[in-house]
Amino acid sequence: MNPCRRIILAWIVLSATVVSAAAAEGFRDRLEYRVETLALGTYLDLRESSMNPGNLLALPRYQAGLDLRPDLALDLGRIGLSVRPRLELRNRWYEEGARAGTRDWADSAYVNEWRIEARLGRGLYLSYGRENLQWGPSYLISPSNPFNRGNGEMNPRTEEPGLDYAWATWIADRRWTFSAIANTDEGRLQARREFSRGYAFKTDCTGERWYASLILSTDEEDERLAKSGFAGWNLSDAVLVHGEWRIGGVRREPAYLLGGSYTFGGGSFLVAEFFHDRSGCLEERIWDCYIKGGADMADILVRRNYVMLQWTDPELIDSVHLTFRWIRGLDDHSDRMIGIYEHEIGERTMLFATGGRDMGATWDEFGSIASGAVMAGVSVVF
């Protein structure tokens, strides 16, 4: 079947299923659903470099796509079920490398997240499933997360991959929460390094104007105990300081992030962060970080020192959201600029565009594969 017809058929079947389930007697008050349809286009300004000679990675210059993202949740009292299947269709144009001048279609269907949760009472919860597990206050990267440091802040239209976890959580009171977590499978995280099961114990505490978490973690391959955490403190109604850190574990060397934000009277806010990872790569040429230094393409940042500034206005003009971000790699002096535009049209439709510009040499981290990229499109939710 033609890929376009296949995804349209899947959309019809999915829509009919959700609507029927929502209308069914006995499930109307128990089922929550949200179905997002994205029509998008992307442009990638590739560079000829040793990281991607002759477009060896087979990256398309242009793409047109359609994504279906249903989120379904069913509440059965003491049992909760949720699933987030995904359907993607892409038409890709190649302008560089062996496939220059050609086009192809690609489609994929997968489940990025799913979860089953048992509520045992007295604040005790047990769960298992595939999740995009996020925590911490940082915007650039999350060094306190031992399973996946990516937080998806670079582009709100892309989703971080789900990994498989088993959870046991006890909410002791309004201030204290304790969690035991086992990362049992890498899920959809496409890392080059061999997966090793990991385990963590997380303690969360919330005060009047502050919060803090401590995480102890290890994995079956290394068995070293890592100590990580994050904290935030409201100095005033406008000023917030935050931090994340990690000591020991697989990466062995410490990493930390320090940041703060200031909220202006109109609602816009400015964020500044500094990130240091002592295990980061100091090789002069970025490809040596992957060949000699053990860096992975799944890593968000691979060098040691970065600074970031970000300005966000959540409602600039008539439901327009704007974000501008600047990241500076202090080790190789390369820069990345990111702009994010979102415009709500009514309650269900949003126009969006995300653009990035890398300013560095072909041997630097920012600029080794592409000079820039753009994603734009429309999102409709029902």
C-alpha positions, 0 to 999 in steps of 0.5 A, a space after each residue: 500500500 502507498 505510504 500516504 494511503 497507509 497513514 491516512 487509513 491509520 488516522 481514520 481507524 485511530 480516530 474512529 477508535 478513540 471517538 467510539 471509546 470516548 462515547 462508550 457507556 462506562 468509559 466516558 468518565 474514565 478515558 482521557 484522550 488527546 490526538 495531535 496531528 502535525 503537518 511539517 516541513 524541514 530544511 537542513 543546510 548540510 556542510 561537507 566535513 569529516 564528520 559527514 564526508 560525502 553525506 555518509 550519514 545520508 541526511 536529506 536536505 528537505 523533508 515533508 512529513 505528517 505525524 499522528 500522536 495520540 495520547 490515551 489514558 484509562 483510569 480504572 480506580 486503583 489501576 491506571 493505563 496509558 499509551 502513546 503510539 506514534 505514526 510518522 510519514 516522511 517524503 525526503 529529498 537528497 541533494 548531497 552524497 551518493 543519493 543526490 537528486 533522489 527522493 524516497 518515502 519512509 513511514 514508521 509506527 511505534 509506541 514511544 511511551 506506555 505505562 501501567 500503574 497500581 495505586 496501593 493506598 497510603 501514598 504507595 504507587 507501583 508502575 512499569 512501562 516505557 516513559 520519557 523520564 524527566 526531572 530537574 529545573 535545567 534548560 540546557 541539559 539534565 546532568 542529574 538524570 542517570 538514564 537520559 540527560 536530554 530534556 527536549 528543550 532544543 525543539 518542543 516539536 520533537 519528542 525524547 525517546 522513551 526508556 523502560 522503567 519499573 517504579 515504586 513511589 511513596 508519597 509520605 506527605 506534602 513535603 517528602 516523596 521517595 522513589 525506587 527506579 529500575 531502568 530495564 531496557 533502553 527502549 527507543 534510545 538509539 545509543 551506540 554504547 552497549 546498554 546496561 541496566 540501571 537502578 536509582 533511589 530518589 528522594 524529593 523534598 519541597 519547602 515553602 520557597 525551595 525544593 531539592 532532590 537527591 538521587 543515588 544510582 548505579 548500573 550492572 556494568 560499572 556498579 559504581 555508586 553515583 550521587 546526583 541531585 538538583 535544587 531550586 530556590 525562589 529568592 524573590 517573586 522574580 528571581 529563581 536560582 537552580 542547579 543540578 549535579 552528578 558525582 561518580 558513576 559510569 562517567 566517573 568525573 563530576 558534572 554540574 550546572 548552575 543557573 538562574 532566571 529573572 521574570 520581567 513584569 510583562 511575563 517574559 523571562 531570561 535564563 542564564 546557565 553554566 554547565 561543566 562536565 569534567 568527563 567531556 571531550 577536549 580533543 581539538 577536532 570533534 570527530 576525534 571525540 567519537 573516534 578516540 574519546 568514546 562520545 556517542 551520537 546520542 549524547 546531547 553535548 560532548 565537550 566540557 564547558 558551556 554557557 547558555 542564555 535564553 529569553 522567552 515570552 510566553 504570550 508576546 502578541 495574541 497567543 504568540 510564544 517566542 523563545 531565543 536561545 544562545 549556546 556557547 561552547 567554551 572549549 572550541 568557541 563555537 556557537 548555536 543560535 535557536 529561535 522557537 515560534 509558536 502561534 495559537 489559532 483558536 483552541 486546537 490549532 497552532 502554527 510553529 517554527 523552529 530554526 537553528 544556526 551553528 556558527 563554528 568550523 567544520 571541526 567544531 561541535 557546532 558546525 561539524 555537520 550542518 550550518 543551520 536547520 529549520 522546521 515549520 508546520 501546523 499542529 491540530 489537536 482533538 
